[in-house]
């Protein structure tokens, strides 16, 4: 029955001892029964509550009672103005966070754009430098070709004192022309330069092709008889070319 149950609770609380009840009353100030370990502790808490409401007379005279008789601070009531202030503060904090995030994103974007622009500028600068080198080299070869044209005379008809030369370049190009045996080796070089200049201008990248030709110097070499025409000032006859033959363009390799 009810009395037996309450007696059992009292007995249980007595097992816990006064310190356990004291600590529970010290940490809890709720008036809700379910928040306490027993009805006895809740009843004691109710008595303590009313005692505090009366002003807790003589509390200092009883050891430990002064600590229990401390009136808990009243909870501040939240007003509409408080809620509005809190809402504005939260909104402001959110805006500041978004602003900082945008600043970081803008800084990262600007850094990436600068890096890409620097790479593009470096690439363009490198390409311009290469183009300048190629253009200068091509210009030098054009000057060489102009000099070769100035040396060339009209191609003679077949006959005495005229030889047919078949010239083969390292890149596979082949050129054929009649020359007087009194023509100089330099004139043959001029003819070769003119022909190779014409072929280079038919390629996909004339400037690059001409630049490669500008870097190449060569000797005319005959295999039969074995002759190397190094002196550009001598005539074909003086160099030993008196009959039609094939000549190979042998690149001069600088040691």
C-alpha positions as CSV (number, residue, x, y, z in Angstrom):
1,X,0.0,0.0,0.0
2,X,0.9,3.7,0.0
3,X,2.5,3.7,3.5
4,X,4.5,0.6,2.8
5,X,5.8,2.2,-0.4
6,X,6.8,5.4,1.3
7,X,8.5,3.4,4.1
8,X,10.5,1.5,1.5
9,X,11.6,4.8,-0.1
10,X,12.6,6.2,3.2
11,X,14.6,3.1,4.0
12,X,16.3,3.4,0.6
13,X,17.1,7.0,1.2
14,X,18.5,6.1,4.6
15,X,20.8,3.7,2.9
16,X,22.1,6.5,0.7
17,X,22.8,8.6,3.8
18,X,22.3,12.3,4.5
19,X,25.2,13.4,2.3
20,X,23.6,12.0,-0.8
21,X,20.3,13.8,-0.1
22,X,22.1,17.0,0.7
23,X,24.1,16.9,-2.6
24,X,20.9,16.3,-4.6
25,X,19.1,19.2,-2.9
26,X,22.2,21.3,-3.5
27,X,22.3,20.7,-7.2
28,X,18.6,20.5,-8.0
29,X,16.0,23.3,-7.5
30,X,13.2,21.9,-9.7
31,X,9.6,21.4,-8.3
32,X,8.9,18.5,-10.6
33,X,8.8,15.2,-8.7
34,X,10.2,13.0,-11.6
35,X,13.4,14.9,-11.5
36,X,14.3,13.6,-8.0
37,X,15.4,10.2,-7.0
38,X,12.5,9.7,-4.6
39,X,9.3,11.3,-3.3
40,X,11.1,11.9,0.0
41,X,13.8,14.0,-1.6
42,X,11.2,15.9,-3.7
43,X,9.2,16.6,-0.5
44,X,12.3,17.9,1.2
45,X,13.0,20.1,-1.9
46,X,9.4,21.5,-1.6
47,X,9.9,22.4,2.0
48,X,13.3,24.0,1.2
49,X,11.6,26.0,-1.6
50,X,8.9,27.4,0.8
51,X,11.6,28.0,3.4
52,X,13.6,30.1,0.9
53,X,10.5,32.0,-0.1
54,X,10.0,33.0,3.6
55,X,13.5,34.5,3.6
56,X,15.4,31.5,5.1
57,X,15.4,32.6,8.7
58,X,18.2,31.3,10.9
59,X,19.8,29.6,7.9
60,X,23.3,30.7,9.0
61,X,22.8,29.1,12.4
62,X,22.4,25.6,10.9
63,X,25.5,24.0,9.4
64,X,25.0,23.5,5.6
65,X,21.6,25.1,5.5
66,X,23.0,28.4,4.3
67,X,24.2,26.8,1.1
68,X,20.9,25.1,0.5
69,X,18.9,28.3,1.3
70,X,20.5,30.3,-1.5
71,X,17.8,31.6,-3.7
72,X,18.5,30.6,-7.3
73,X,18.9,33.5,-9.7
74,X,15.7,34.4,-11.5
75,X,15.7,33.6,-15.2
76,X,15.6,36.6,-17.3
77,X,12.5,36.8,-19.4
78,X,13.2,36.9,-23.1
79,X,11.4,39.8,-24.8
80,X,10.6,40.4,-28.4
81,X,13.3,43.1,-28.5
82,X,15.8,40.5,-27.3
83,X,14.8,38.1,-30.0
84,X,15.1,40.8,-32.6
85,X,18.5,41.8,-31.4
86,X,19.6,38.2,-31.4
87,X,18.3,37.8,-34.9
88,X,20.0,40.9,-36.2
89,X,23.3,39.8,-34.6
90,X,23.0,36.4,-36.2
91,X,22.2,38.0,-39.6
92,X,25.2,40.3,-39.2
93,X,27.5,37.5,-38.3
94,X,26.2,35.5,-41.3
95,X,26.8,38.5,-43.6
96,X,30.3,39.0,-42.3
97,X,31.1,35.3,-42.7
98,X,29.8,35.5,-46.3
99,X,31.8,38.6,-47.0
100,X,35.0,37.0,-45.7
101,X,34.3,33.9,-47.8
102,X,33.7,36.1,-50.9
103,X,37.0,37.9,-50.2
104,X,38.9,34.7,-49.9
105,X,37.3,33.3,-53.1
106,X,38.1,36.6,-54.9
107,X,41.7,36.5,-53.7
108,X,42.1,32.9,-54.9
109,X,40.5,33.7,-58.2
110,X,42.7,36.7,-58.7
111,X,45.8,34.6,-57.8
112,X,44.8,31.9,-60.3
113,X,44.1,34.5,-63.0
114,X,47.5,36.2,-62.4
115,X,49.2,32.8,-62.6
116,X,47.5,31.9,-65.8
117,X,48.3,35.4,-67.2
118,X,51.9,35.1,-66.2
119,X,52.1,31.7,-67.9
120,X,50.5,33.0,-71.0
121,X,52.8,36.0,-71.0
122,X,55.9,33.8,-70.6
123,X,54.6,31.5,-73.3
124,X,54.0,34.5,-75.6
125,X,57.4,36.0,-74.8
126,X,59.1,32.7,-75.5
127,X,57.2,32.3,-78.8
128,X,58.0,35.9,-79.8
129,X,61.7,35.3,-79.0
130,X,61.7,32.1,-81.1
131,X,59.8,33.8,-83.9
132,X,62.4,36.6,-83.8
133,X,65.3,34.1,-84.0
134,X,63.6,32.2,-86.9
135,X,62.8,35.4,-88.7
136,X,66.4,36.7,-88.4
137,X,67.8,33.4,-89.6
138,X,65.3,33.3,-92.5
139,X,66.3,36.9,-93.4
140,X,70.0,35.9,-93.4
141,X,69.3,33.0,-95.8
142,X,67.3,35.3,-98.1
143,X,70.3,37.6,-98.2
144,X,72.5,34.6,-99.2
145,X,70.0,33.6,-101.9
146,X,70.0,37.2,-103.2
147,X,73.8,37.0,-103.5
148,X,73.5,33.6,-105.2
149,X,71.0,35.0,-107.8
150,X,73.4,37.8,-108.5
151,X,76.2,35.3,-109.4
152,X,74.1,33.1,-111.6
153,X,74.2,33.5,-115.4
154,X,71.7,32.2,-117.9
155,X,71.7,28.5,-118.2
156,X,73.8,27.5,-121.2
157,X,72.7,25.2,-124.0
158,X,74.1,21.8,-124.2
159,X,77.4,21.6,-126.1
160,X,81.1,21.7,-125.7
161,X,82.4,23.0,-122.4
162,X,79.0,22.5,-120.8
163,X,78.3,19.9,-118.1
164,X,75.1,18.6,-116.6
165,X,75.2,18.6,-112.8
166,X,72.7,16.5,-110.7
167,X,72.8,17.9,-107.2
168,X,71.4,16.0,-104.2
169,X,70.7,17.7,-100.8
170,X,70.7,16.0,-97.4
171,X,66.9,16.4,-97.1
172,X,66.4,14.4,-100.3
173,X,65.9,17.4,-102.6
174,X,67.4,17.0,-106.1
175,X,68.2,19.7,-108.6
176,X,69.6,19.5,-112.1
177,X,71.2,22.2,-114.3
178,X,73.7,22.8,-117.0
179,X,76.8,24.8,-116.2
180,X,79.7,26.0,-118.2
181,X,83.0,24.5,-117.0
182,X,84.1,28.1,-116.6
183,X,81.3,28.7,-114.0
184,X,82.7,29.0,-110.5
185,X,81.8,26.7,-107.6
186,X,80.2,29.7,-105.9
187,X,77.7,29.9,-108.8
188,X,76.7,26.3,-108.3
189,X,76.2,27.1,-104.6
190,X,74.1,30.1,-105.6
191,X,71.9,27.8,-107.8
192,X,71.5,25.3,-104.9
193,X,70.5,28.1,-102.5
194,X,67.9,29.5,-105.0
195,X,66.4,26.1,-105.6
196,X,66.2,25.2,-101.9
197,X,64.7,28.7,-101.1
198,X,62.0,28.0,-103.7
199,X,61.2,24.6,-102.1
200,X,61.2,26.0,-98.6
201,X,58.6,28.6,-99.5
202,X,56.3,25.7,-100.6
203,X,56.4,24.1,-97.2
204,X,53.9,24.5,-94.4
205,X,56.2,26.8,-92.4
206,X,58.4,28.7,-94.8
207,X,60.1,30.8,-92.0
208,X,61.1,27.7,-90.1
209,X,62.3,25.9,-93.2
210,X,64.4,28.9,-94.3
211,X,65.8,29.3,-90.7
212,X,67.1,25.7,-90.9
213,X,68.7,26.3,-94.3
214,X,70.4,29.4,-92.9
215,X,72.2,27.2,-90.3
216,X,73.5,24.8,-92.9
217,X,76.7,25.2,-94.8
218,X,77.9,22.6,-97.3
219,X,80.7,21.4,-99.6
220,X,80.0,20.0,-103.0
221,X,81.3,16.4,-103.2
222,X,81.8,14.2,-106.3
223,X,82.0,10.5,-105.8
224,X,83.4,9.7,-109.3
225,X,85.9,11.1,-109.4
226,X,86.3,11.6,-105.7
227,X,86.4,15.4,-105.4
228,X,85.6,17.8,-102.6
229,X,84.9,21.3,-103.9
230,X,85.9,23.6,-101.0
231,X,87.2,26.6,-102.8
232,X,84.2,28.6,-104.1
233,X,86.4,30.9,-106.2
234,X,87.7,28.3,-108.6
235,X,85.9,27.2,-111.8
236,X,84.4,23.8,-112.3
237,X,87.2,22.9,-114.7
238,X,89.9,24.0,-112.2
239,X,88.1,21.9,-109.5
240,X,88.3,18.9,-111.8
241,X,84.7,18.9,-113.0
242,X,84.9,18.6,-116.8
243,X,82.1,16.0,-117.5
244,X,78.5,15.7,-116.4
245,X,78.3,14.1,-112.9
246,X,76.3,13.9,-109.7
247,X,77.3,16.1,-106.8
248,X,76.3,15.6,-103.1
249,X,75.7,18.5,-100.7
250,X,77.8,17.4,-97.7
251,X,77.0,19.5,-94.6
252,X,80.0,21.2,-92.9
253,X,80.1,20.0,-89.3
254,X,81.9,22.4,-87.0
255,X,84.2,20.6,-84.6
